[in-house]
Amino acid sequence: MDMTSPRLDAGTEAQTELELKLTCDPARLSKLLKSLTKAGGVDLKNRKTARVVSTYYDTEDRRLRRRGLTLRIRKKSGKLEQTIKSTGVSVSGILAREEWTVPVTSKTPDLSAVQSADVRGRMGLILPQELTPVFTTDIKRTTLLVEHAVSPGNSATVELAFDQGKVNAGQKSRPISELELELVSGTMSAMLDLAVTLSRQTKMVLTQTSKVEGGFELADGTYPRATMASKIPLTRAASIEDAMVKVFSASLGQLLANRAAAACGTDIEGVHQARIAIRRMKSAFSVFKKFLVCPEVPSIKAELTWLMDILGPARDLDVFLDEVLPAVMADRPDDPDLAALANVAAKAHSAAYRKVRSALNSARYSALALTMASWIEHRAWRDHVAQDALDAPLVELAGPLLTKRQRHVMKRGKGFRKLTAAERHQVRIALKKHRYAMEFFSGLYPDSHTRPFIAAMRILQHALGAANDVATAEHLTAFLIDRAEAGGKDTDKVRSGAGKVLGWHTHAAAEAERGIVSLWTHYAESRPFWHSA
């Protein structure tokens, strides 16, 4: 796909900004700038350095932010401009945002200068006196134009903006050291290829946390929140390749959107949603397997497994500390054995999240995300599969594949009532893969058919997940006992607390057994919606 970004222009029409952001320490960023100025392919005549001071405004109840807009007054080279931006959407790892800019003469926002009817409608009623400054960014920005070619017909002119400075919100401040790549002309895949090269050279980290998000978090004392999967926008007219691009792009976008929340750890859904994004990508590789014979696939899948393995312990401990242990402690609020177990679990939890942060701040993570984004955007599979096969209607693949997935679930669930915990866990995994495929293809069928079926599957999965908590707790408590023994403190209390947790949840699982069997029976007897489509 060849996408071109027009240069920013004052006026009523929106301009589309296509950019991605890499972050690293100031010394490394300065070193990269020096090396690029000595390299070929860089237009040094267009090198510019300026101090850019931007003040961001909103109402006290953050009405603009809630409506997906930001408003700033920027001073650059002695001139003032007012810009309104949309929050933006991620496409193959690249942030696409609309923006409207007009010159102004005052540092106070001028809403009368907003000529676009679309923007005025999205802003709603906001009185000028309601807008107050929230935070300011003070940046030294150096820009370069770089020509980067991957192959004939796949090249791009990219503006590199080296930003160093800080964001200030009252008495609080936070440093900024990042590189923004903005597509001036050419293909997104060429810009992504350049980002891969720069990331590997400098060990910079791909991030989707903008200066705006960081500024509001600093000002409001908030933290990054998790992002759920969005519905794949597919219709019955979609081709198989359309589906591949949209499914992989959406899954990668979900992973990138949850990086900050997962690394922060304050919202435990961050790690959970990042894991879901990886599972969806792995499921997509399975769904479209016969069209993905390109050599990049095994290494991408291996790197996804690496990241999944890092996130796994943190997620298990999240569930243990947030759900499994509190349920028992509610019955035994002053039990010293449970308190000792909780203490060991909390320390293990902190250690697991240190590994998560290290992984998500690593060059390896960035290489994975950028390589996959480039692979999607470049349509790398086209070199190995006939285009006619990729252009085939998605509906021809969806029905048979969903039937195959359901048969696999039914095979795993045969004799469900007598299955062991390990066997039911395999049923749960098969159900997840089936559900992901249904969610990928849900746009091909009426919502009235897909929603009840998928909702019933989620309830069954949740019930099986709760039952699996006993098996997970067995593994975790053994791990926590080992940690306590290694530390030589409260080992007997931790061992006793572990026994109480396992006993409580084993009893709870036995009580829930009848309900789980009923949910399975309902699923097994449901008529698949895709049969009647």
RODO-2510 file (C-alpha; in nm, 4 decimals, decimal comma):
residues 533
     n   res          X          Y          Z
     1     m     0,0000     0,0000     0,0000
     2     d     0,1437     0,3313    -0,1055
     3     m     0,0428     0,6070     0,1345
     4     t     0,1619     0,9628     0,1143
     5     s     0,1411     1,2188     0,3923
     6     p     0,0833     1,5797     0,2782
     7     r     0,2864     1,8429     0,4610
     8     l     0,1158     2,0362     0,7368
     9     d    -0,0693     2,3358     0,6109
    10     a    -0,2786     2,6089     0,7737
    11     g    -0,6439     2,5939     0,6769
    12     t    -0,9708     2,4178     0,7396
    13     e    -0,8798     2,0818     0,5833
    14     a    -0,7358     1,8073     0,8024
    15     q    -0,3840     1,6887     0,7329
    16     t    -0,2911     1,3275     0,8047
    17     e     0,0233     1,2707     1,0052
    18     l     0,1812     0,9245     0,9697
    19     e     0,4495     0,8734     1,2311
    20     l     0,6140     0,6352     1,4696
    21     k     0,8183     0,7045     1,7775
    22     l     1,1386     0,5557     1,9198
    23     t     1,2735     0,6439     2,2610
    24     c     1,6175     0,6076     2,4211
    25     d     1,8550     0,7866     2,6562
    26     p     1,9830     1,1342     2,5511
    27     a     2,3448     1,0224     2,4917
    28     r     2,2390     0,7506     2,2492
    29     l     2,0041     0,9879     2,0686
    30     s     2,2815     1,2471     2,0249
    31     k     2,5196     0,9794     1,8974
    32     l     2,2668     0,8724     1,6328
    33     l     2,2176     1,2324     1,5189
    34     k     2,5930     1,2781     1,4757
    35     s     2,6311     0,9537     1,2823
    36     l     2,3437     1,0356     1,0469
    37     t     2,4806     1,3779     0,9594
    38     k     2,7929     1,2031     0,8313
    39     a     2,6032     0,9359     0,6370
    40     g     2,4744     0,9411     0,2812
    41     g     2,1052     0,9799     0,1990
    42     v     2,0608     1,2699     0,4400
    43     d     1,9663     1,6129     0,3103
    44     l     2,1813     1,8355     0,5316
    45     k     2,0508     2,1502     0,3640
    46     n     1,7175     2,0808     0,5306
    47     r     1,8648     2,0226     0,8759
    48     k     1,6955     2,2540     1,1214
    49     t     1,7279     2,3027     1,4945
    50     a     1,4784     2,5007     1,6968
    51     r     1,3383     2,5349     2,0448
    52     v     0,9739     2,4294     2,0416
    53     v     0,7538     2,5216     2,3380
    54     s     0,3992     2,3832     2,3359
    55     t     0,1251     2,4447     2,5891
    56     y    -0,1649     2,1996     2,5956
    57     y    -0,5113     2,3097     2,7010
    58     d    -0,8267     2,1321     2,8121
    59     t    -1,1268     2,1830     3,0357
    60     e    -1,1118     2,0797     3,4015
    61     d    -1,3228     1,7719     3,3261
    62     r    -1,0918     1,6847     3,0299
    63     r    -1,3737     1,7099     2,7777
    64     l    -1,1426     1,7410     2,4764
    65     r    -0,9374     1,4398     2,5824
    66     r    -1,2507     1,2304     2,6359
    67     r    -1,3606     1,3236     2,2836
    68     g    -1,0305     1,2125     2,1312
    69     l    -0,8888     1,5619     2,0678
    70     t    -0,5985     1,7705     2,1946
    71     l    -0,5447     2,1451     2,1630
    72     r    -0,2085     2,3150     2,1870
    73     i    -0,0476     2,6517     2,1282
    74     r     0,3061     2,6102     1,9980
    75     k     0,5829     2,8670     1,9725
    76     k     0,8433     2,7787     1,7125
    77     s     1,0993     3,0124     1,5549
    78     g     0,9231     3,3092     1,7127
    79     k     0,5832     3,2253     1,5595
    80     l     0,2676     3,0975     1,7266
    81     e     0,0325     2,8347     1,5874
    82     q    -0,2750     2,6616     1,7242
    83     t    -0,3175     2,2926     1,6486
    84     i    -0,5986     2,0511     1,7196
    85     k    -0,5123     1,6827     1,6810
    86     s    -0,7130     1,3641     1,6921
    87     t    -0,5922     1,0981     1,9347
    88     g    -0,4999     0,8782     1,6401
    89     v    -0,5202     0,5138     1,5427
    90     s    -0,2422     0,2616     1,4992
    91     v    -0,2069     0,0985     1,1577
    92     s     0,0661    -0,1664     1,1368
    93     g     0,2460     0,0057     1,4223
    94     i     0,2306     0,3522     1,2636
    95     l     0,0218     0,6177     1,4333
    96     a    -0,2123     0,7965     1,1931
    97     r    -0,3556     1,1232     1,3260
    98     e    -0,5548     1,4070     1,1790
    99     e    -0,4507     1,7598     1,2650
   100     w    -0,5761     2,1106     1,1960
   101     t    -0,3333     2,4022     1,2332
   102     v    -0,3838     2,7779     1,2035
   103     p    -0,1486     3,0693     1,2846
   104     v    -0,2473     3,2738     1,5914
   105     t    -0,1182     3,5886     1,7593
   106     s    -0,1795     3,5025     2,1260
   107     k    -0,0844     3,2218     2,3657
   108     t    -0,4513     3,2013     2,4626
   109     p    -0,6560     2,9491     2,2552
   110     d    -0,8799     3,1092     1,9944
   111     l    -1,1785     2,8810     1,9311
   112     s    -1,3139     3,1240     1,6712
   113     a    -1,0150     3,0291     1,4543
   114     v    -1,1478     2,6722     1,4250
   115     q    -1,3045     2,6833     1,0795
   116     s    -1,3598     2,3117     1,0261
   117     a    -1,7221     2,2117     1,0856
   118     d    -1,6039     1,8571     1,1552
   119     v    -1,3719     1,9704     1,4353
   120     r    -1,6314     2,2028     1,5856
   121     g    -1,8799     1,9161     1,5907
   122     r    -1,6328     1,6816     1,7573
   123     m    -1,5354     1,9456     2,0164
   124     g    -1,8930     2,0146     2,1161
   125     l    -1,9807     2,3220     2,3194
   126     i    -1,6736     2,4564     2,4965
   127     l    -1,6581     2,8122     2,6205
   128     p    -1,3200     2,9894     2,5841
   129     q    -1,2959     3,0548     2,9581
   130     e    -1,3284     2,6796     3,0279
   131     l    -0,9905     2,6080     2,8679
   132     t    -0,6930     2,6126     3,1025
   133     p    -0,3282     2,5131     3,0516
   134     v    -0,2625     2,1538     3,1631
   135     f     0,1058     2,1023     3,0825
   136     t     0,3896     2,2376     2,8685
   137     t     0,6585     2,0654     2,6627
   138     d     0,9899     2,2432     2,6145
   139     i     1,1865     2,0720     2,3394
   140     k     1,5058     2,1215     2,1467
   141     r     1,4132     1,9707     1,8092
   142     t     1,6535     1,8873     1,5268
   143     t     1,4975     1,7671     1,2018
   144     l     1,6549     1,5900     0,9046
   145     l     1,5131     1,4589     0,5792
   146     v     1,6245     1,1063     0,4933
   147     e     1,5739     0,9159     0,1686
   148     h     1,5406     0,5430     0,2275
   149     a     1,4895     0,2791    -0,0425
   150     v     1,4105    -0,0868     0,0201
   151     s     1,3624    -0,1886    -0,3420
   152     p     1,2524    -0,0288    -0,6716
   153     g     0,9105     0,1225    -0,6088
   154     n     0,9413     0,0847    -0,2326
   155     s     1,1094     0,3965    -0,0978
   156     a     1,0270     0,6901     0,1234
   157     t     1,1260     1,0387     0,2230
   158     v     1,1136     1,0515     0,6015
   159     e     1,1492     1,3435     0,8372
   160     l     1,3467     1,2519     1,1473
   161     a     1,2778     1,4729     1,4480
   162     f     1,5252     1,4403     1,7359
   163     d     1,3484     1,5706     2,0458
   164     q     1,5242     1,6377     2,3749
   165     g     1,3715     1,8328     2,6597
   166     k     1,1036     1,7897     2,9230
   167     v     0,7341     1,8059     2,9961
   168     n     0,6262     2,0296     3,2843
   169     a     0,3004     2,0148     3,4780
   170     g     0,3008     2,2509     3,7741
   171     q     0,5897     2,1491     4,0017
   172     k     0,6273     1,8113     3,8297
   173     s     0,8456     1,7399     3,5278
   174     r     0,9565     1,4439     3,3197
   175     p     1,2426     1,4190     3,0660
   176     i     1,1811     1,3658     2,6954
   177     s     1,4336     1,1930     2,4703
   178     e     1,2863     1,0456     2,1546
   179     l     1,3024     1,0182     1,7790
   180     e     0,9917     1,0708     1,5682
   181     l     0,9770     0,9397     1,2119
   182     e     0,7148     1,1083     0,9949
   183     l     0,6350     0,9975     0,6419
   184     v     0,6725     1,2878     0,3980
   185     s     0,6207     1,0828     0,0821
   186     g     0,6500     0,7250    -0,0336
   187     t     0,5538     0,3991     0,1324
   188     m     0,4962     0,3173     0,4961
   189     s     0,6840    -0,0112     0,4541
   190     a     0,9992     0,1816     0,3574
   191     m     0,9641     0,4037     0,6646
   192     l     0,9211     0,0950     0,8815
   193     d     1,2296    -0,0617     0,7273
   194     l     1,4261     0,2535     0,8166
   195     a     1,2921     0,2327     1,1733
   196     v     1,4068    -0,1304     1,2002
   197     t     1,7563    -0,0263     1,0883
   198     l     1,7761     0,2663     1,3323
   199     s     1,6393     0,0599     1,6201
   200     r     1,8973    -0,2136     1,5704
   201     q     2,1815     0,0374     1,5426
   202     t     2,0934     0,2300     1,8574
   203     k     1,8825    -0,0095     2,0689
   204     m     1,5962     0,2397     2,0758
   205     v     1,2538     0,1266     2,1943
   206     l     0,9352     0,1564     1,9897
   207     t     0,6630     0,3332     2,1871
   208     q     0,3120     0,4560     2,1230
   209     t     0,3021     0,6763     2,4315
   210     s     0,2895     1,0287     2,2938
   211     k     0,4064     1,3464     2,4630
   212     v     0,0377     1,4272     2,5087
   213     e    -0,0418     1,1041     2,6938
   214     g     0,2682     1,1427     2,9094
   215     g     0,1766     1,5041     2,9843
   216     f    -0,1774     1,4239     3,0955
   217     e    -0,0544     1,1327     3,3090
   218     l     0,1965     1,3652     3,4767
   219     a    -0,0568     1,6435     3,5301
   220     d    -0,3432     1,4233     3,6514
   221     g    -0,1380     1,1685     3,8457
   222     t    -0,2792     0,8841     3,6361
   223     y    -0,1108     0,5807     3,4826
   224     p    -0,1286     0,3957     3,1490
   225     r    -0,4452     0,1900     3,1059
   226     a    -0,4960    -0,1341     2,9203
   227     t    -0,6527    -0,1428     2,5736
   228     m    -0,8951    -0,4181     2,4731
   229     a    -0,9104    -0,5840     2,1322
   230     s    -1,1267    -0,4039     1,8779
   231     k    -1,3595    -0,5654     1,6269
   232     i    -1,1931    -0,6475     1,2949
   233     p    -1,3624    -0,4311     1,0266
   234     l    -1,4336    -0,6995     0,7663
   235     t    -1,7340    -0,7459     0,5376
   236     r    -1,8481    -1,0279     0,3088
   237     a    -1,6737    -0,8512     0,0215
   238     a    -1,3327    -0,8912     0,1881
   239     s    -1,0599    -1,1007     0,0314
   240     i    -0,8350    -1,3369     0,2219
   241     e    -0,5486    -1,0868     0,1959
   242     d    -0,7736    -0,8059     0,3258
   243     a    -0,8417    -1,0197     0,6306
   244     m    -0,4759    -1,1080     0,6842
   245     v    -0,3705    -0,7439     0,6817
   246     k    -0,6487    -0,6264     0,9125
   247     v    -0,6228    -0,9155     1,1585
   248     f    -0,2442    -0,8956     1,1942
   249     s    -0,2493    -0,5141     1,2073
   250     a    -0,5183    -0,5083     1,4767
   251     s    -0,3395    -0,7696     1,6882
   252     l    -0,0057    -0,5921     1,6596
   253     g    -0,1766    -0,2622     1,7396
   254     q    -0,3243    -0,4163     2,0548
   255     l     0,0199    -0,5383     2,1652
   256     l     0,1769    -0,1966     2,1070
   257     a    -0,1105    -0,0150     2,2775
   258     n    -0,0639    -0,2248     2,5927
   259     r     0,3135    -0,1925     2,6215
   260     a     0,3018     0,1062     2,8574
   261     a     0,0325    -0,0422     3,0831
   262     a     0,2095    -0,3796     3,0967
   263     a     0,5441    -0,2225     3,1814
   264     c     0,3872     0,0034     3,4454
   265     g     0,1984    -0,2815     3,6107
   266     t    -0,0531    -0,0606     3,7924
   267     d    -0,3366    -0,1848     3,5694
   268     i    -0,3055    -0,5645     3,5752
   269     e    -0,5059    -0,5821     3,2537
   270     g    -0,1997    -0,4440     3,0704
   271     v    -0,0088    -0,7729     3,0805
   272     h    -0,3310    -0,9684     3,0279
   273     q    -0,4258    -0,7737     2,7131
   274     a    -0,0702    -0,7929     2,5799
   275     r    -0,0893    -1,1718     2,6167
   276     i    -0,4265    -1,1764     2,4424
   277     a    -0,2754    -0,9764     2,1541
   278     i     0,0033    -1,2332     2,1178
   279     r    -0,2442    -1,5212     2,1306
   280     r    -0,4530    -1,3550     1,8614
   281     m    -0,1458    -1,3152     1,6415
   282     k    -0,0525    -1,6793     1,6929
   283     s    -0,4090    -1,7809     1,6147
   284     a    -0,3960    -1,5718     1,2966
   285     f    -0,0780    -1,7517     1,1887
   286     s    -0,2686    -2,0773     1,2315
   287     v    -0,5857    -1,9550     1,0562
   288     f    -0,3955    -1,8317     0,7489
   289     k    -0,1235    -2,0977     0,7638
   290     k    -0,1401    -2,2113     0,4019
   291     f    -0,0934    -1,8533     0,2777
   292     l     0,2050    -1,7838     0,5059
   293     v     0,4914    -1,9921     0,3725
   294     c     0,7297    -1,6944     0,3781
   295     p     1,0628    -1,7460     0,5591
   296     e     1,0055    -1,4662     0,8141
   297     v     0,7180    -1,6480     0,9871
   298     p     0,9142    -1,8975     1,2052
   299     s     1,1372    -1,6259     1,3523
   300     i     0,8410    -1,3942     1,4201
   301     k     0,6520    -1,6767     1,5936
   302     a     0,9611    -1,7657     1,7978
   303     e     0,9943    -1,4055     1,9169
   304     l     0,6260    -1,3931     2,0083
   305     t     0,6802    -1,7077     2,2169
   306     w     0,9782    -1,5413     2,3881
   307     l     0,7658    -1,2428     2,4866
   308     m     0,4745    -1,4637     2,5938
   309     d     0,7068    -1,6593     2,8227
   310     i     0,8207    -1,3340     2,9876
   311     l     0,4641    -1,2101     3,0416
   312     g     0,3302    -1,5445     3,1683
   313     p     0,4670    -1,5468     3,5270
   314     a     0,3569    -1,1859     3,5816
   315     r     0,0035    -1,2711     3,4686
   316     d    -0,0130    -1,5841     3,6859
   317     l     0,0956    -1,3849     3,9907
   318     d    -0,1512    -1,1069     3,9056
   319     v    -0,4356    -1,3600     3,9142
   320     f    -0,3000    -1,5246     4,2299
   321     l    -0,2714    -1,1962     4,4212
   322     d    -0,5868    -1,0355     4,2810
   323     e    -0,8281    -1,3304     4,2736
   324     v    -0,7023    -1,6631     4,4083
   325     l    -0,5490    -1,5540     4,7399
   326     p    -0,8046    -1,2807     4,8317
   327     a    -1,0912    -1,5313     4,8048
   328     v    -0,9308    -1,7433     5,0784
   329     m    -0,8208    -1,4454     5,2901
   330     a    -1,1789    -1,3165     5,2925
   331     d    -1,2712    -1,6330     5,4875
   332     r    -0,9542    -1,6170     5,7038
   333     p    -0,8738    -1,2439     5,7343
   334     d    -0,6214    -1,2726     6,0196
   335     d    -0,4498    -1,5968     5,9219
   336     p    -0,0688    -1,5514     5,9655
   337     d     0,0046    -1,8379     5,7250
   338     l    -0,1839    -1,6667     5,4438
   339     a    -0,0126    -1,3366     5,5278
   340     a     0,3280    -1,5049     5,4979
   341     l     0,2287    -1,6591     5,1641
   342     a     0,1051    -1,3195     5,0406
   343     n     0,4361    -1,1587     5,1351
   344     v     0,6407    -1,4119     4,9372
   345     a     0,3992    -1,3820     4,6427
   346     a     0,4294    -1,0007     4,6422
   347     k     0,8095    -1,0222     4,6201
   348     a     0,7865    -1,2761     4,3369
   349     h     0,5352    -1,0473     4,1650
   350     s     0,7776    -0,7524     4,1786
   351     a     1,0561    -0,9695     4,0344
   352     a     0,8297    -1,0916     3,7510
   353     y     0,7365    -0,7344     3,6585
   354     r     1,1010    -0,6294     3,6554
   355     k     1,1513    -0,8907     3,3831
   356     v     0,8447    -0,7636     3,1980
   357     r     0,9751    -0,4061     3,2033
   358     s     1,3192    -0,5186     3,0911
   359     a     1,1718    -0,7099     2,7972
   360     l     0,9339    -0,4324     2,6880
   361     n     1,2127    -0,1749     2,7086
   362     s     1,4544    -0,3884     2,5084
   363     a     1,5791    -0,3603     2,1526
   364     r     1,4600    -0,7186     2,1052
   365     y     1,0980    -0,6170     2,1686
   366     s     1,1286    -0,3219     1,9303
   367     a     1,2867    -0,5394     1,6617
   368     l     0,9962    -0,7846     1,6941
   369     a     0,7287    -0,5146     1,6681
   370     l     0,8953    -0,3228     1,3841
   371     t     0,9856    -0,6368     1,1889
   372     m     0,6305    -0,7609     1,2092
   373     a     0,4893    -0,4205     1,1153
   374     s     0,7218    -0,4086     0,8127
   375     w     0,6277    -0,7663     0,7213
   376     i     0,2571    -0,6767     0,7273
   377     e     0,2979    -0,3514     0,5375
   378     h     0,5274    -0,5038     0,2757
   379     r     0,2857    -0,7983     0,2231
   380     a     0,5873    -1,0301     0,2380
   381     w     0,3699    -1,3365     0,1745
   382     r     0,3106    -1,2233    -0,1854
   383     d     0,6532    -1,3501    -0,2869
   384     h     0,5514    -1,7068    -0,2031
   385     v     0,1768    -1,7376    -0,2746
   386     a    -0,0195    -1,6801    -0,5952
   387     q    -0,2110    -1,3533    -0,5884
   388     d    -0,5258    -1,5304    -0,7089
   389     a    -0,5293    -1,7310    -0,3861
   390     l    -0,4910    -1,4153    -0,1786
   391     d    -0,7688    -1,2414    -0,3733
   392     a    -1,0157    -1,5241    -0,3082
   393     p    -1,3257    -1,4287    -0,1051
   394     l    -1,2788    -1,4634     0,2686
   395     v    -1,6235    -1,6245     0,3041
   396     e    -1,4910    -1,9307     0,1203
   397     l    -1,2307    -1,9815     0,3947
   398     a    -1,4300    -1,8752     0,7009
   399     g    -1,7069    -2,1367     0,7164
   400     p    -1,4925    -2,4494     0,6649
   401     l    -1,2252    -2,3186     0,9015
   402     l    -1,4738    -2,2413     1,1796
   403     t    -1,6212    -2,5880     1,1371
   404     k    -1,2747    -2,7415     1,1623
   405     r    -1,2005    -2,5440     1,4782
   406     q    -1,5289    -2,6507     1,6357
   407     r    -1,4628    -3,0166     1,5558
   408     h    -1,1265    -2,9839     1,7276
   409     v    -1,2976    -2,8432     2,0390
   410     m    -1,5537    -3,1240     2,0378
   411     k    -1,2805    -3,3850     1,9994
   412     r    -1,0936    -3,2396     2,2964
   413     g    -1,4154    -3,2255     2,4987
   414     k    -1,5397    -3,5784     2,4302
   415     g    -1,6575    -3,7301     2,7581
   416     f    -1,6303    -3,3867     2,9178
   417     r    -1,7730    -3,4864     3,2559
   418     k    -1,4906    -3,7369     3,3154
   419     l    -1,2012    -3,5274     3,1819
   420     t    -0,9074    -3,4484     3,4103
   421     a    -0,8084    -3,0902     3,4931
   422     a    -0,5223    -3,1109     3,2408
   423     e    -0,7572    -3,2385     2,9693
   424     r    -1,0082    -2,9615     3,0393
   425     h    -0,7266    -2,7101     3,0129
   426     q    -0,6671    -2,8383     2,6586
   427     v    -1,0400    -2,7887     2,5893
   428     r    -1,0030    -2,4304     2,7107
   429     i    -0,7083    -2,3668     2,4777
   430     a    -0,9023    -2,5094     2,1815
   431     l    -1,2007    -2,2907     2,2747
   432     k    -0,9793    -1,9806     2,2751
   433     k    -0,8474    -2,0573     1,9272
   434     h    -1,2012    -2,1190     1,8051
   435     r    -1,3257    -1,7945     1,9595
   436     y    -1,0426    -1,5866     1,8156
   437     a    -1,1201    -1,7201     1,4676
   438     m    -1,4877    -1,6357     1,5163
   439     e    -1,3973    -1,2855     1,6303
   440     f    -1,1744    -1,2409     1,3243
   441     f    -1,4618    -1,3377     1,0940
   442     s    -1,7555    -1,1946     1,2900
   443     g    -1,7995    -0,9093     1,0419
   444     l    -1,9068    -1,1643     0,7788
   445     y    -2,2175    -1,2610     0,9752
   446     p    -2,5086    -1,0760     1,1399
   447     d    -2,4347    -0,9500     1,4924
   448     s    -2,7559    -1,1123     1,6139
   449     h    -2,6016    -1,4504     1,5262
   450     t    -2,2418    -1,4001     1,6374
   451     r    -2,2837    -1,2160     1,9664
   452     p    -2,4823    -1,4798     2,1599
   453     f    -2,2551    -1,7608     2,0416
   454     i    -1,9319    -1,5766     2,1267
   455     a    -2,0761    -1,4571     2,4594
   456     a    -2,1626    -1,8163     2,5555
   457     m    -1,8099    -1,9251     2,4669
   458     r    -1,6611    -1,6505     2,6848
   459     i    -1,8712    -1,7644     2,9828
   460     l    -1,7591    -2,1266     2,9338
   461     q    -1,3965    -2,0175     2,8950
   462     h    -1,4183    -1,8086     3,2116
   463     a    -1,5634    -2,1036     3,4060
   464     l    -1,2899    -2,3342     3,2777
   465     g    -1,0321    -2,0664     3,3613
   466     a    -1,1589    -2,0434     3,7193
   467     a    -1,1349    -2,4213     3,7480
   468     n    -0,7825    -2,4059     3,6057
   469     d    -0,6859    -2,1647     3,8836
   470     v    -0,6416    -2,4721     4,1067
   471     a    -0,3801    -2,6194     3,8714
   472     t    -0,2106    -2,2797     3,8380
   473     a    -0,2189    -2,2362     4,2159
   474     e    -0,0518    -2,5761     4,2608
   475     h     0,2321    -2,4688     4,0341
   476     l     0,2618    -2,1237     4,1920
   477     t     0,2453    -2,2328     4,5536
   478     a     0,5208    -2,4902     4,4897
   479     f     0,7279    -2,2093     4,3364
   480     l     0,6559    -1,9790     4,6329
   481     i     0,7485    -2,2493     4,8848
   482     d     1,0816    -2,2887     4,7043
   483     r     1,1373    -1,9119     4,7294
   484     a     1,0565    -1,9157     5,0992
   485     e     1,2976    -2,2047     5,1577
   486     a     1,5698    -2,0244     4,9646
   487     g     1,5128    -1,7147     5,1780
   488     g     1,5077    -1,9196     5,4966
   489     k     1,2129    -1,7284     5,6423
   490     d     0,8577    -1,8343     5,7379
   491     t     0,8885    -2,1532     5,5331
   492     d     0,6461    -2,3499     5,7499
   493     k     0,3898    -2,0697     5,7434
   494     v     0,4182    -2,0369     5,3645
   495     r     0,3780    -2,4138     5,3227
   496     s     0,0748    -2,4143     5,5510
   497     g    -0,0754    -2,1129     5,3731
   498     a    -0,0267    -2,2876     5,0368
   499     g    -0,2149    -2,5920     5,1653
   500     k    -0,5058    -2,3750     5,2798
   501     v    -0,5272    -2,2010     4,9422
   502     l    -0,5263    -2,5291     4,7509
   503     g    -0,7815    -2,6858     4,9836
   504     w    -1,0180    -2,3887     4,9598
   505     h    -1,0058    -2,3710     4,5787
   506     t    -1,0283    -2,7477     4,5328
   507     h    -1,3510    -2,7404     4,7328
   508     a    -1,4782    -2,4389     4,5323
   509     a    -1,3994    -2,6161     4,2036
   510     a    -1,5961    -2,9225     4,3155
   511     e    -1,8928    -2,6984     4,4015
   512     a    -1,8785    -2,5354     4,0570
   513     e    -1,8554    -2,8647     3,8677
   514     r    -2,2259    -2,8968     3,7881
   515     g    -2,2365    -2,5473     3,6409
   516     i    -1,9342    -2,6115     3,4194
   517     v    -2,0849    -2,9317     3,2813
   518     s    -2,4077    -2,7437     3,2074
   519     l    -2,2191    -2,4680     3,0234
   520     w    -2,0315    -2,7268     2,8169
   521     t    -2,3562    -2,9037     2,7256
   522     h    -2,5096    -2,5725     2,6141
   523     y    -2,2074    -2,4991     2,3921
   524     a    -2,1964    -2,8520     2,2466
   525     e    -2,5658    -2,8425     2,1546
   526     s    -2,5632    -2,4899     2,0063
   527     r    -2,6154    -2,4618     1,6329
   528     p    -2,3140    -2,2895     1,4704
   529     f    -2,4200    -1,9522     1,3294
   530     w    -2,1977    -1,9863     1,0222
   531     h    -2,3968    -2,2900     0,9021
   532     s    -2,7044    -2,0767     0,8434
   533     a    -2,5208    -1,7796     0,6884
***
